[in-house]
Amino acid sequence: MTDVSMQAFKGAGVDWNALTARLPGAHLLQTWEWAQVKAAFGWQPMPVTWSGSDVPHNRTPEGTAGAGPPVAAAMVLRRPVLSRGFAKRLCILYAPKGPLLDWGAPALRGRVLDDLEGLARRHSAIFLKMDPDLELGRGYPENQTASQNRDGQAILRELGRRRWRFSGDQIQFRNTVVLDLSPSEDELLAGMKQKTRYNIRLAERKGVTVRAAASAELGMLYQMYAETSDRDGFVIRNADYYRTVWETFLRPLADHNQPTADALIAEINGEPIAAIFVFYFAGRAYYLYGMSRAAHRDKMPNHLLQWEAIRRAKEHGCRVYDLWGAPDEFNEDDPMWGVFRFKEGLGGQVLRTAGAWDYPASALWYPVYTRLVPRLLDIMRRRGRTQIREVLGGA
């Protein structure tokens, strides 16, 4: 793998998705469509691939260089920090859930990290952030069935030697809950907690039904999401952002190598009371957004929604259902503990990953930026809560 080199990708989005779908760690947040969403909100996508002459020859997707197919890829996002002044060239770089490669191949791993570090320096980046799904273990420490991935721990030590730092700004969830979809529907139900199975049947008995949402209902779904965020105390973005995400991905599934999404609504007598958005890419389903009304929560609509999502994910040919998020610390004091127990009840298993790591390309600006950002985020969160309440008040 010594002759592997990095190239800028110049093909079309369909080609990018096809090549990344075949790579280890293929992820929704590394798709062309996700990059276009981020481009609409201030980020510049910079897709890169790695291939080389000693890679076995095969059909290379249009727009990639090298004699063989890519063995690694990264959709790197660039964002300027300032628009004017002496620091206007400064930027931050982020590869969400990337880079994609076989992290167990030392030579390839070293070359990809070398090139990403060089990319950060060439672009005058304060830092480059990455958060690939680099597995550290399964299960959580208090669980007797928990396992450790020694290779993952060794890679973290290597990152430390290379001056990468565990990031204080974890954009994505560090841990998640995943459900293996290979068993039959009966086996999946049997693998759930007894209370979860009971609540699924209870929702059906109470008259809860689930259907796909129409695009004309996106405004109503955002309103419900805003209600959920205000009630449960988390901050969401403005309506334009979610409409862009949802309209980009809500389309019929035609090719498993191209990302799509479903919006599912739970109703009582035609009244929407809860909803979820589930995305699909490269054999994996992702539960990204969930929302509900305060009314009818005793009828357990969220349990029935998740069961329908599991069934649809199997129909779409997905092998894994990613329930998107688990606590950093597995104890009842963690704010995600209740949501985690709900996900665990569906039969999911905790996947612990390395989280986000920063390469501080600028020794001068990195400590300044990392001190200021938490303060700015606090201000933005307070402003976001105010804006959401204004949205709800004007509804």
BALOBA-1460 file (C-alpha; in Angstrom, 3 decimals):
// residues 395
<rec num="1" residu="m" x="0.000" y="0.000" z="0.000"/>
<rec num="2" residu="t" x="3.079" y="2.264" z="-0.131"/>
<rec num="3" residu="d" x="2.152" y="3.779" z="-3.504"/>
<rec num="4" residu="v" x="-1.255" y="5.067" z="-2.368"/>
<rec num="5" residu="s" x="-1.851" y="8.751" z="-3.084"/>
<rec num="6" residu="m" x="-4.610" y="11.289" z="-2.423"/>
<rec num="7" residu="q" x="-6.582" y="12.894" z="-5.264"/>
<rec num="8" residu="a" x="-9.341" y="15.467" z="-5.373"/>
<rec num="9" residu="f" x="-12.567" y="13.817" z="-6.573"/>
<rec num="10" residu="k" x="-14.022" y="15.418" z="-9.702"/>
<rec num="11" residu="g" x="-16.877" y="13.054" z="-10.576"/>
<rec num="12" residu="a" x="-20.617" y="13.310" z="-10.006"/>
<rec num="13" residu="g" x="-22.472" y="12.749" z="-6.763"/>
<rec num="14" residu="v" x="-23.836" y="9.377" z="-7.860"/>
<rec num="15" residu="d" x="-20.258" y="8.177" z="-8.461"/>
<rec num="16" residu="w" x="-19.076" y="9.456" z="-5.089"/>
<rec num="17" residu="n" x="-21.857" y="7.621" z="-3.277"/>
<rec num="18" residu="a" x="-21.206" y="4.414" z="-5.219"/>
<rec num="19" residu="l" x="-17.502" y="4.349" z="-4.376"/>
<rec num="20" residu="t" x="-17.909" y="5.293" z="-0.703"/>
<rec num="21" residu="a" x="-20.702" y="2.728" z="-0.237"/>
<rec num="22" residu="r" x="-18.089" y="0.018" z="-0.891"/>
<rec num="23" residu="l" x="-15.545" y="1.319" z="1.625"/>
<rec num="24" residu="p" x="-15.254" y="0.213" z="5.267"/>
<rec num="25" residu="g" x="-17.226" y="2.503" z="7.557"/>
<rec num="26" residu="a" x="-19.459" y="3.882" z="4.774"/>
<rec num="27" residu="h" x="-21.685" y="6.467" z="6.415"/>
<rec num="28" residu="l" x="-24.646" y="8.706" z="5.637"/>
<rec num="29" residu="l" x="-22.719" y="11.823" z="6.720"/>
<rec num="30" residu="q" x="-20.050" y="11.107" z="4.114"/>
<rec num="31" residu="t" x="-22.523" y="11.121" z="1.219"/>
<rec num="32" residu="w" x="-22.637" y="13.692" z="-1.545"/>
<rec num="33" residu="e" x="-26.134" y="14.789" z="-0.498"/>
<rec num="34" residu="w" x="-25.114" y="15.498" z="3.095"/>
<rec num="35" residu="a" x="-22.250" y="17.652" z="1.780"/>
<rec num="36" residu="q" x="-24.686" y="19.603" z="-0.410"/>
<rec num="37" residu="v" x="-26.877" y="20.273" z="2.618"/>
<rec num="38" residu="k" x="-23.860" y="21.620" z="4.503"/>
<rec num="39" residu="a" x="-22.852" y="23.668" z="1.438"/>
<rec num="40" residu="a" x="-26.190" y="25.482" z="1.656"/>
<rec num="41" residu="f" x="-25.220" y="26.628" z="5.154"/>
<rec num="42" residu="g" x="-21.700" y="27.922" z="4.732"/>
<rec num="43" residu="w" x="-19.478" y="24.865" z="4.248"/>
<rec num="44" residu="q" x="-17.382" y="24.088" z="1.156"/>
<rec num="45" residu="p" x="-17.219" y="20.350" z="0.315"/>
<rec num="46" residu="m" x="-13.768" y="19.003" z="-0.610"/>
<rec num="47" residu="p" x="-14.111" y="15.299" z="-1.526"/>
<rec num="48" residu="v" x="-10.832" y="13.369" z="-1.738"/>
<rec num="49" residu="t" x="-9.931" y="9.756" z="-2.447"/>
<rec num="50" residu="w" x="-6.863" y="7.550" z="-2.090"/>
<rec num="51" residu="s" x="-5.844" y="4.996" z="-4.697"/>
<rec num="52" residu="g" x="-2.604" y="3.737" z="-6.184"/>
<rec num="53" residu="s" x="-0.839" y="1.607" z="-8.751"/>
<rec num="54" residu="d" x="-0.308" y="-1.316" z="-6.368"/>
<rec num="55" residu="v" x="-4.050" y="-1.602" z="-5.708"/>
<rec num="56" residu="p" x="-5.616" y="-4.478" z="-7.728"/>
<rec num="57" residu="h" x="-7.062" y="-3.176" z="-10.999"/>
<rec num="58" residu="n" x="-10.804" y="-2.855" z="-11.200"/>
<rec num="59" residu="r" x="-13.374" y="-0.525" z="-12.682"/>
<rec num="60" residu="t" x="-12.706" y="2.972" z="-11.352"/>
<rec num="61" residu="p" x="-15.768" y="5.246" z="-10.990"/>
<rec num="62" residu="e" x="-15.697" y="8.204" z="-13.329"/>
<rec num="63" residu="g" x="-13.827" y="11.183" z="-11.922"/>
<rec num="64" residu="t" x="-11.283" y="9.302" z="-9.779"/>
<rec num="65" residu="a" x="-7.585" y="9.008" z="-10.488"/>
<rec num="66" residu="g" x="-5.242" y="6.078" z="-9.998"/>
<rec num="67" residu="a" x="-4.922" y="2.674" z="-11.631"/>
<rec num="68" residu="g" x="-7.152" y="0.892" z="-9.134"/>
<rec num="69" residu="p" x="-10.379" y="1.640" z="-7.271"/>
<rec num="70" residu="p" x="-10.187" y="3.959" z="-4.262"/>
<rec num="71" residu="v" x="-9.145" y="2.295" z="-1.008"/>
<rec num="72" residu="a" x="-10.047" y="5.311" z="1.151"/>
<rec num="73" residu="a" x="-12.103" y="8.476" z="0.856"/>
<rec num="74" residu="a" x="-13.096" y="11.532" z="2.864"/>
<rec num="75" residu="m" x="-15.717" y="14.197" z="2.293"/>
<rec num="76" residu="v" x="-13.916" y="17.078" z="3.999"/>
<rec num="77" residu="l" x="-15.933" y="20.218" z="4.733"/>
<rec num="78" residu="r" x="-14.224" y="23.607" z="4.890"/>
<rec num="79" residu="r" x="-15.573" y="26.687" z="6.647"/>
<rec num="80" residu="p" x="-13.912" y="30.133" z="6.915"/>
<rec num="81" residu="v" x="-13.589" y="31.506" z="10.422"/>
<rec num="82" residu="l" x="-13.546" y="35.206" z="9.492"/>
<rec num="83" residu="s" x="-14.573" y="36.979" z="6.287"/>
<rec num="84" residu="r" x="-12.161" y="39.891" z="6.582"/>
<rec num="85" residu="g" x="-9.047" y="41.124" z="8.336"/>
<rec num="86" residu="f" x="-5.612" y="39.585" z="8.733"/>
<rec num="87" residu="a" x="-7.075" y="36.191" z="9.718"/>
<rec num="88" residu="k" x="-9.519" y="35.841" z="6.825"/>
<rec num="89" residu="r" x="-7.568" y="32.875" z="5.389"/>
<rec num="90" residu="l" x="-8.135" y="30.889" z="8.563"/>
<rec num="91" residu="c" x="-10.658" y="28.059" z="8.368"/>
<rec num="92" residu="i" x="-11.738" y="24.871" z="10.061"/>
<rec num="93" residu="l" x="-11.952" y="21.493" z="8.327"/>
<rec num="94" residu="y" x="-14.275" y="18.665" z="9.299"/>
<rec num="95" residu="a" x="-14.710" y="15.138" z="7.921"/>
<rec num="96" residu="p" x="-18.045" y="14.050" z="9.488"/>
<rec num="97" residu="k" x="-17.920" y="10.311" z="10.221"/>
<rec num="98" residu="g" x="-14.823" y="10.056" z="8.042"/>
<rec num="99" residu="p" x="-12.350" y="9.281" z="6.665"/>
<rec num="100" residu="l" x="-13.530" y="5.931" z="5.288"/>
<rec num="101" residu="l" x="-10.855" y="3.228" z="5.185"/>
<rec num="102" residu="d" x="-9.692" y="-0.022" z="6.730"/>
<rec num="103" residu="w" x="-8.351" y="1.396" z="9.991"/>
<rec num="104" residu="g" x="-6.659" y="-1.936" z="10.675"/>
<rec num="105" residu="a" x="-4.230" y="-1.421" z="7.740"/>
<rec num="106" residu="p" x="-1.252" y="0.488" z="9.286"/>
<rec num="107" residu="a" x="0.369" y="1.679" z="6.028"/>
<rec num="108" residu="l" x="-2.899" y="2.941" z="4.555"/>
<rec num="109" residu="r" x="-3.920" y="4.519" z="7.859"/>
<rec num="110" residu="g" x="-0.590" y="6.330" z="8.113"/>
<rec num="111" residu="r" x="-0.796" y="7.661" z="4.566"/>
<rec num="112" residu="v" x="-4.359" y="8.932" z="4.999"/>
<rec num="113" residu="l" x="-3.474" y="10.688" z="8.261"/>
<rec num="114" residu="d" x="-0.328" y="12.186" z="6.689"/>
<rec num="115" residu="d" x="-2.375" y="13.589" z="3.820"/>
<rec num="116" residu="l" x="-5.148" y="14.967" z="6.027"/>
<rec num="117" residu="e" x="-2.576" y="16.709" z="8.205"/>
<rec num="118" residu="g" x="-0.968" y="18.173" z="5.080"/>
<rec num="119" residu="l" x="-4.364" y="19.264" z="3.770"/>
<rec num="120" residu="a" x="-5.019" y="21.148" z="7.008"/>
<rec num="121" residu="r" x="-1.717" y="22.976" z="6.778"/>
<rec num="122" residu="r" x="-2.160" y="23.896" z="3.107"/>
<rec num="123" residu="h" x="-5.580" y="25.407" z="3.776"/>
<rec num="124" residu="s" x="-4.379" y="27.433" z="6.783"/>
<rec num="125" residu="a" x="-6.817" y="25.490" z="8.940"/>
<rec num="126" residu="i" x="-6.908" y="26.065" z="12.671"/>
<rec num="127" residu="f" x="-7.641" y="22.357" z="12.936"/>
<rec num="128" residu="l" x="-9.068" y="19.390" z="11.077"/>
<rec num="129" residu="k" x="-11.712" y="17.423" z="12.951"/>
<rec num="130" residu="m" x="-12.615" y="13.807" z="12.188"/>
<rec num="131" residu="d" x="-14.978" y="11.386" z="13.929"/>
<rec num="132" residu="p" x="-14.963" y="8.078" z="12.043"/>
<rec num="133" residu="d" x="-16.842" y="5.085" z="13.435"/>
<rec num="134" residu="l" x="-13.589" y="3.685" z="14.849"/>
<rec num="135" residu="e" x="-14.832" y="0.976" z="17.179"/>
<rec num="136" residu="l" x="-13.484" y="0.831" z="20.744"/>
<rec num="137" residu="g" x="-15.877" y="-1.798" z="22.019"/>
<rec num="138" residu="r" x="-19.404" y="-3.192" z="22.280"/>
<rec num="139" residu="g" x="-21.729" y="-3.013" z="25.253"/>
<rec num="140" residu="y" x="-21.237" y="-0.626" z="28.162"/>
<rec num="141" residu="p" x="-18.803" y="-1.108" z="31.058"/>
<rec num="142" residu="e" x="-21.455" y="-2.009" z="33.644"/>
<rec num="143" residu="n" x="-22.693" y="-4.795" z="31.355"/>
<rec num="144" residu="q" x="-20.954" y="-8.137" z="31.833"/>
<rec num="145" residu="t" x="-21.125" y="-8.834" z="28.084"/>
<rec num="146" residu="a" x="-19.127" y="-5.693" z="27.182"/>
<rec num="147" residu="s" x="-16.106" y="-6.236" z="24.936"/>
<rec num="148" residu="q" x="-13.050" y="-4.135" z="24.095"/>
<rec num="149" residu="n" x="-11.416" y="-3.582" z="20.706"/>
<rec num="150" residu="r" x="-7.663" y="-3.589" z="21.383"/>
<rec num="151" residu="d" x="-6.875" y="-2.393" z="17.850"/>
<rec num="152" residu="g" x="-9.047" y="0.674" z="18.432"/>
<rec num="153" residu="q" x="-7.203" y="1.536" z="21.632"/>
<rec num="154" residu="a" x="-3.850" y="1.147" z="19.850"/>
<rec num="155" residu="i" x="-4.979" y="3.524" z="17.083"/>
<rec num="156" residu="l" x="-5.919" y="6.130" z="19.692"/>
<rec num="157" residu="r" x="-2.400" y="5.944" z="21.105"/>
<rec num="158" residu="e" x="-1.047" y="6.413" z="17.583"/>
<rec num="159" residu="l" x="-3.234" y="9.494" z="17.100"/>
<rec num="160" residu="g" x="-1.834" y="10.918" z="20.319"/>
<rec num="161" residu="r" x="1.732" y="10.370" z="19.099"/>
<rec num="162" residu="r" x="0.821" y="12.225" z="15.897"/>
<rec num="163" residu="r" x="-0.402" y="15.252" z="17.906"/>
<rec num="164" residu="w" x="-4.124" y="14.624" z="17.326"/>
<rec num="165" residu="r" x="-6.233" y="15.550" z="20.353"/>
<rec num="166" residu="f" x="-9.500" y="14.188" z="21.652"/>
<rec num="167" residu="s" x="-11.891" y="17.025" z="20.873"/>
<rec num="168" residu="g" x="-13.727" y="19.005" z="23.502"/>
<rec num="169" residu="d" x="-16.338" y="19.727" z="20.811"/>
<rec num="170" residu="q" x="-18.033" y="16.426" z="19.964"/>
<rec num="171" residu="i" x="-20.300" y="17.287" z="17.018"/>
<rec num="172" residu="q" x="-21.810" y="13.815" z="16.673"/>
<rec num="173" residu="f" x="-22.684" y="11.320" z="19.386"/>
<rec num="174" residu="r" x="-19.575" y="9.471" z="20.493"/>
<rec num="175" residu="n" x="-21.524" y="6.283" z="21.241"/>
<rec num="176" residu="t" x="-24.607" y="4.820" z="19.644"/>
<rec num="177" residu="v" x="-26.966" y="1.838" z="19.796"/>
<rec num="178" residu="v" x="-27.129" y="-0.526" z="16.824"/>
<rec num="179" residu="l" x="-29.583" y="-3.280" z="16.007"/>
<rec num="180" residu="d" x="-28.649" y="-6.279" z="13.876"/>
<rec num="181" residu="l" x="-31.424" y="-6.678" z="11.280"/>
<rec num="182" residu="s" x="-30.419" y="-10.118" z="9.997"/>
<rec num="183" residu="p" x="-32.881" y="-12.063" z="12.239"/>
<rec num="184" residu="s" x="-36.496" y="-12.557" z="11.171"/>
<rec num="185" residu="e" x="-39.213" y="-10.179" z="12.381"/>
<rec num="186" residu="d" x="-40.338" y="-12.743" z="14.966"/>
<rec num="187" residu="e" x="-36.757" y="-13.103" z="16.197"/>
<rec num="188" residu="l" x="-36.325" y="-9.331" z="16.372"/>
<rec num="189" residu="l" x="-39.468" y="-9.045" z="18.494"/>
<rec num="190" residu="a" x="-38.263" y="-11.872" z="20.733"/>
<rec num="191" residu="g" x="-34.959" y="-10.035" z="21.216"/>
<rec num="192" residu="m" x="-36.674" y="-6.936" z="22.614"/>
<rec num="193" residu="k" x="-37.342" y="-6.304" z="26.277"/>
<rec num="194" residu="q" x="-40.709" y="-7.690" z="27.371"/>
<rec num="195" residu="k" x="-41.971" y="-4.195" z="28.238"/>
<rec num="196" residu="t" x="-41.072" y="-2.950" z="24.741"/>
<rec num="197" residu="r" x="-43.034" y="-5.750" z="23.055"/>
<rec num="198" residu="y" x="-45.970" y="-5.016" z="25.361"/>
<rec num="199" residu="n" x="-45.898" y="-1.296" z="24.452"/>
<rec num="200" residu="i" x="-45.848" y="-2.052" z="20.712"/>
<rec num="201" residu="r" x="-48.979" y="-4.170" z="21.092"/>
<rec num="202" residu="l" x="-50.529" y="-1.577" z="23.414"/>
<rec num="203" residu="a" x="-50.115" y="1.143" z="20.776"/>
<rec num="204" residu="e" x="-51.856" y="-1.066" z="18.217"/>
<rec num="205" residu="r" x="-54.707" y="-1.840" z="20.625"/>
<rec num="206" residu="k" x="-55.123" y="1.860" z="21.451"/>
<rec num="207" residu="g" x="-55.662" y="2.665" z="17.782"/>
<rec num="208" residu="v" x="-52.252" y="4.122" z="16.887"/>
<rec num="209" residu="t" x="-51.489" y="3.800" z="13.167"/>
<rec num="210" residu="v" x="-48.299" y="4.613" z="11.231"/>
<rec num="211" residu="r" x="-48.034" y="6.019" z="7.715"/>
<rec num="212" residu="a" x="-45.469" y="7.734" z="5.505"/>
<rec num="213" residu="a" x="-45.474" y="11.540" z="5.566"/>
<rec num="214" residu="a" x="-46.067" y="13.722" z="2.527"/>
<rec num="215" residu="s" x="-43.723" y="16.575" z="1.606"/>
<rec num="216" residu="a" x="-46.525" y="19.074" z="2.299"/>
<rec num="217" residu="e" x="-46.371" y="18.016" z="5.976"/>
<rec num="218" residu="l" x="-42.746" y="19.053" z="6.576"/>
<rec num="219" residu="g" x="-43.830" y="22.343" z="8.134"/>
<rec num="220" residu="m" x="-46.098" y="20.546" z="10.572"/>
<rec num="221" residu="l" x="-43.288" y="18.099" z="11.420"/>
<rec num="222" residu="y" x="-40.881" y="20.939" z="12.165"/>
<rec num="223" residu="q" x="-43.486" y="22.476" z="14.453"/>
<rec num="224" residu="m" x="-43.763" y="19.158" z="16.289"/>
<rec num="225" residu="y" x="-39.958" y="18.934" z="16.484"/>
<rec num="226" residu="a" x="-39.841" y="22.450" z="17.969"/>
<rec num="227" residu="e" x="-42.409" y="21.427" z="20.591"/>
<rec num="228" residu="t" x="-40.310" y="18.373" z="21.444"/>
<rec num="229" residu="s" x="-37.104" y="20.375" z="21.797"/>
<rec num="230" residu="d" x="-38.768" y="22.936" z="24.063"/>
<rec num="231" residu="r" x="-40.367" y="20.250" z="26.231"/>
<rec num="232" residu="d" x="-37.271" y="18.031" z="26.502"/>
<rec num="233" residu="g" x="-34.680" y="20.803" z="26.740"/>
<rec num="234" residu="f" x="-32.505" y="20.348" z="23.658"/>
<rec num="235" residu="v" x="-31.671" y="22.899" z="20.970"/>
<rec num="236" residu="i" x="-32.525" y="22.497" z="17.289"/>
<rec num="237" residu="r" x="-31.741" y="24.539" z="14.173"/>
<rec num="238" residu="n" x="-34.122" y="26.743" z="12.233"/>
<rec num="239" residu="a" x="-36.806" y="25.433" z="9.888"/>
<rec num="240" residu="d" x="-34.794" y="26.145" z="6.709"/>
<rec num="241" residu="y" x="-32.066" y="23.739" z="7.776"/>
<rec num="242" residu="y" x="-34.385" y="20.799" z="8.429"/>
<rec num="243" residu="r" x="-36.449" y="21.443" z="5.318"/>
<rec num="244" residu="t" x="-33.216" y="21.334" z="3.281"/>
<rec num="245" residu="v" x="-32.168" y="18.048" z="4.890"/>
<rec num="246" residu="w" x="-35.568" y="16.421" z="4.576"/>
<rec num="247" residu="e" x="-36.263" y="17.526" z="0.996"/>
<rec num="248" residu="t" x="-32.779" y="16.396" z="-0.074"/>
<rec num="249" residu="f" x="-33.219" y="12.827" z="1.162"/>
<rec num="250" residu="l" x="-36.982" y="12.144" z="1.000"/>
<rec num="251" residu="r" x="-37.234" y="10.216" z="-2.268"/>
<rec num="252" residu="p" x="-38.026" y="6.647" z="-3.347"/>
<rec num="253" residu="l" x="-35.326" y="4.038" z="-2.861"/>
<rec num="254" residu="a" x="-33.982" y="3.159" z="-6.322"/>
<rec num="255" residu="d" x="-30.348" y="2.222" z="-5.606"/>
<rec num="256" residu="h" x="-28.922" y="0.947" z="-2.314"/>
<rec num="257" residu="n" x="-25.710" y="2.897" z="-3.054"/>
<rec num="258" residu="q" x="-27.633" y="6.216" z="-3.046"/>
<rec num="259" residu="p" x="-28.988" y="7.734" z="0.202"/>
<rec num="260" residu="t" x="-32.716" y="8.122" z="0.838"/>
<rec num="261" residu="a" x="-35.038" y="8.679" z="3.804"/>
<rec num="262" residu="d" x="-38.515" y="7.928" z="5.158"/>
<rec num="263" residu="a" x="-40.635" y="10.196" z="7.336"/>
<rec num="264" residu="l" x="-43.108" y="8.163" z="9.396"/>
<rec num="265" residu="i" x="-46.065" y="9.648" z="11.267"/>
<rec num="266" residu="a" x="-47.987" y="7.996" z="14.103"/>
<rec num="267" residu="e" x="-51.655" y="9.039" z="14.316"/>
<rec num="268" residu="i" x="-54.721" y="8.648" z="16.471"/>
<rec num="269" residu="n" x="-57.958" y="9.063" z="14.490"/>
<rec num="270" residu="g" x="-56.083" y="10.983" z="11.803"/>
<rec num="271" residu="e" x="-54.324" y="13.309" z="14.291"/>
<rec num="272" residu="p" x="-50.484" y="13.263" z="14.056"/>
<rec num="273" residu="i" x="-49.029" y="12.637" z="17.518"/>
<rec num="274" residu="a" x="-45.433" y="11.535" z="16.833"/>
<rec num="275" residu="a" x="-43.007" y="11.138" z="13.928"/>
<rec num="276" residu="i" x="-39.510" y="9.961" z="13.050"/>
<rec num="277" residu="f" x="-37.102" y="10.382" z="10.129"/>
<rec num="278" residu="v" x="-35.087" y="7.326" z="9.119"/>
<rec num="279" residu="f" x="-32.284" y="7.521" z="6.531"/>
<rec num="280" residu="y" x="-30.798" y="4.695" z="4.448"/>
<rec num="281" residu="f" x="-27.376" y="4.250" z="2.902"/>
<rec num="282" residu="a" x="-25.078" y="1.324" z="2.065"/>
<rec num="283" residu="g" x="-27.028" y="-1.318" z="3.981"/>
<rec num="284" residu="r" x="-27.505" y="0.796" z="7.106"/>
<rec num="285" residu="a" x="-30.547" y="2.649" z="8.431"/>
<rec num="286" residu="y" x="-30.191" y="5.710" z="10.677"/>
<rec num="287" residu="y" x="-32.781" y="7.125" z="13.078"/>
<rec num="288" residu="l" x="-31.797" y="10.817" z="13.089"/>
<rec num="289" residu="y" x="-34.862" y="12.802" z="14.176"/>
<rec num="290" residu="g" x="-37.762" y="12.014" z="16.480"/>
<rec num="291" residu="m" x="-40.614" y="14.235" z="17.598"/>
<rec num="292" residu="s" x="-43.910" y="13.941" z="19.471"/>
<rec num="293" residu="r" x="-46.841" y="15.869" z="20.880"/>
<rec num="294" residu="a" x="-47.475" y="16.023" z="24.611"/>
<rec num="295" residu="a" x="-50.913" y="14.449" z="24.061"/>
<rec num="296" residu="h" x="-51.452" y="10.668" z="23.797"/>
<rec num="297" residu="r" x="-47.971" y="9.749" z="25.005"/>
<rec num="298" residu="d" x="-49.610" y="7.072" z="27.164"/>
<rec num="299" residu="k" x="-50.566" y="5.259" z="23.951"/>
<rec num="300" residu="m" x="-46.870" y="4.534" z="23.224"/>
<rec num="301" residu="p" x="-46.730" y="5.818" z="19.623"/>
<rec num="302" residu="n" x="-42.922" y="5.930" z="19.640"/>
<rec num="303" residu="h" x="-42.681" y="2.186" z="20.223"/>
<rec num="304" residu="l" x="-44.902" y="1.443" z="17.224"/>
<rec num="305" residu="l" x="-43.003" y="3.978" z="15.083"/>
<rec num="306" residu="q" x="-39.696" y="2.267" z="15.826"/>
<rec num="307" residu="w" x="-41.119" y="-1.169" z="15.082"/>
<rec num="308" residu="e" x="-42.402" y="0.066" z="11.713"/>
<rec num="309" residu="a" x="-38.997" y="1.667" z="11.038"/>
<rec num="310" residu="i" x="-37.262" y="-1.637" z="11.794"/>
<rec num="311" residu="r" x="-39.590" y="-3.492" z="9.432"/>
<rec num="312" residu="r" x="-39.061" y="-0.932" z="6.646"/>
<rec num="313" residu="a" x="-35.292" y="-1.008" z="7.119"/>
<rec num="314" residu="k" x="-35.345" y="-4.783" z="6.613"/>
<rec num="315" residu="e" x="-37.502" y="-4.350" z="3.500"/>
<rec num="316" residu="h" x="-34.918" y="-1.852" z="2.179"/>
<rec num="317" residu="g" x="-32.230" y="-4.528" z="2.552"/>
<rec num="318" residu="c" x="-30.477" y="-2.873" z="5.502"/>
<rec num="319" residu="r" x="-28.279" y="-5.044" z="7.709"/>
<rec num="320" residu="v" x="-27.995" y="-2.616" z="10.621"/>
<rec num="321" residu="y" x="-30.312" y="-0.056" z="12.243"/>
<rec num="322" residu="d" x="-28.367" y="2.754" z="13.919"/>
<rec num="323" residu="l" x="-30.491" y="4.307" z="16.667"/>
<rec num="324" residu="w" x="-28.189" y="7.348" z="16.734"/>
<rec num="325" residu="g" x="-26.882" y="8.197" z="20.128"/>
<rec num="326" residu="a" x="-26.044" y="6.749" z="23.534"/>
<rec num="327" residu="p" x="-24.671" y="8.317" z="26.723"/>
<rec num="328" residu="d" x="-21.010" y="9.219" z="27.143"/>
<rec num="329" residu="e" x="-21.225" y="8.001" z="30.717"/>
<rec num="330" residu="f" x="-23.479" y="4.995" z="31.315"/>
<rec num="331" residu="n" x="-25.226" y="6.011" z="34.520"/>
<rec num="332" residu="e" x="-28.636" y="7.406" z="35.417"/>
<rec num="333" residu="d" x="-27.250" y="10.929" z="35.826"/>
<rec num="334" residu="d" x="-26.527" y="11.211" z="32.107"/>
<rec num="335" residu="p" x="-29.262" y="13.284" z="30.379"/>
<rec num="336" residu="m" x="-29.543" y="10.637" z="27.663"/>
<rec num="337" residu="w" x="-30.149" y="7.768" z="30.071"/>
<rec num="338" residu="g" x="-33.916" y="7.565" z="29.543"/>
<rec num="339" residu="v" x="-33.613" y="7.677" z="25.749"/>
<rec num="340" residu="f" x="-30.855" y="5.067" z="25.928"/>
<rec num="341" residu="r" x="-32.999" y="2.671" z="27.945"/>
<rec num="342" residu="f" x="-35.763" y="3.052" z="25.343"/>
<rec num="343" residu="k" x="-33.320" y="2.165" z="22.542"/>
<rec num="344" residu="e" x="-31.829" y="-0.700" z="24.500"/>
<rec num="345" residu="g" x="-35.338" y="-2.075" z="24.966"/>
<rec num="346" residu="l" x="-35.593" y="-2.510" z="21.187"/>
<rec num="347" residu="g" x="-32.837" y="-5.120" z="21.388"/>
<rec num="348" residu="g" x="-29.989" y="-2.823" z="20.370"/>
<rec num="349" residu="q" x="-26.370" y="-3.127" z="21.423"/>
<rec num="350" residu="v" x="-24.105" y="-0.264" z="22.461"/>
<rec num="351" residu="l" x="-21.346" y="0.591" z="19.997"/>
<rec num="352" residu="r" x="-18.561" y="2.652" z="21.584"/>
<rec num="353" residu="t" x="-16.383" y="4.641" z="19.182"/>
<rec num="354" residu="a" x="-13.363" y="6.923" z="19.369"/>
<rec num="355" residu="g" x="-15.423" y="10.097" z="19.000"/>
<rec num="356" residu="a" x="-14.091" y="13.296" z="17.440"/>
<rec num="357" residu="w" x="-10.358" y="14.030" z="17.238"/>
<rec num="358" residu="d" x="-8.726" y="17.303" z="16.190"/>
<rec num="359" residu="y" x="-5.452" y="17.825" z="14.382"/>
<rec num="360" residu="p" x="-4.358" y="21.316" z="15.546"/>
<rec num="361" residu="a" x="-2.633" y="22.618" z="12.421"/>
<rec num="362" residu="s" x="-2.187" y="26.057" z="14.018"/>
<rec num="363" residu="a" x="-0.470" y="25.948" z="17.403"/>
<rec num="364" residu="l" x="-1.290" y="29.651" z="17.830"/>
<rec num="365" residu="w" x="-4.997" y="29.713" z="16.954"/>
<rec num="366" residu="y" x="-6.167" y="26.281" z="18.174"/>
<rec num="367" residu="p" x="-6.114" y="27.096" z="21.924"/>
<rec num="368" residu="v" x="-7.755" y="30.470" z="21.260"/>
<rec num="369" residu="y" x="-10.519" y="28.882" z="19.179"/>
<rec num="370" residu="t" x="-11.173" y="26.057" z="21.643"/>
<rec num="371" residu="r" x="-11.507" y="28.533" z="24.522"/>
<rec num="372" residu="l" x="-13.906" y="30.811" z="22.661"/>
<rec num="373" residu="v" x="-16.149" y="28.226" z="21.011"/>
<rec num="374" residu="p" x="-17.781" y="26.842" z="24.190"/>
<rec num="375" residu="r" x="-18.774" y="30.392" z="25.171"/>
<rec num="376" residu="l" x="-20.146" y="31.121" z="21.718"/>
<rec num="377" residu="l" x="-22.076" y="27.835" z="21.715"/>
<rec num="378" residu="d" x="-23.679" y="28.700" z="25.037"/>
<rec num="379" residu="i" x="-24.809" y="32.045" z="23.605"/>
<rec num="380" residu="m" x="-26.137" y="30.356" z="20.453"/>
<rec num="381" residu="r" x="-28.008" y="27.731" z="22.488"/>
<rec num="382" residu="r" x="-29.715" y="30.395" z="24.583"/>
<rec num="383" residu="r" x="-30.604" y="32.310" z="21.440"/>
<rec num="384" residu="g" x="-31.852" y="29.094" z="19.821"/>
<rec num="385" residu="r" x="-34.182" y="28.343" z="22.748"/>
<rec num="386" residu="t" x="-35.579" y="31.865" z="22.518"/>
<rec num="387" residu="q" x="-36.183" y="31.517" z="18.780"/>
<rec num="388" residu="i" x="-37.926" y="28.159" z="19.211"/>
<rec num="389" residu="r" x="-40.273" y="29.626" z="21.800"/>
<rec num="390" residu="e" x="-41.026" y="32.482" z="19.401"/>
<rec num="391" residu="v" x="-41.861" y="29.904" z="16.717"/>
<rec num="392" residu="l" x="-44.162" y="28.054" z="19.104"/>
<rec num="393" residu="g" x="-45.743" y="31.278" z="20.317"/>
<rec num="394" residu="g" x="-46.535" y="32.344" z="16.759"/>
<rec num="395" residu="a" x="-47.975" y="29.023" z="15.681"/>
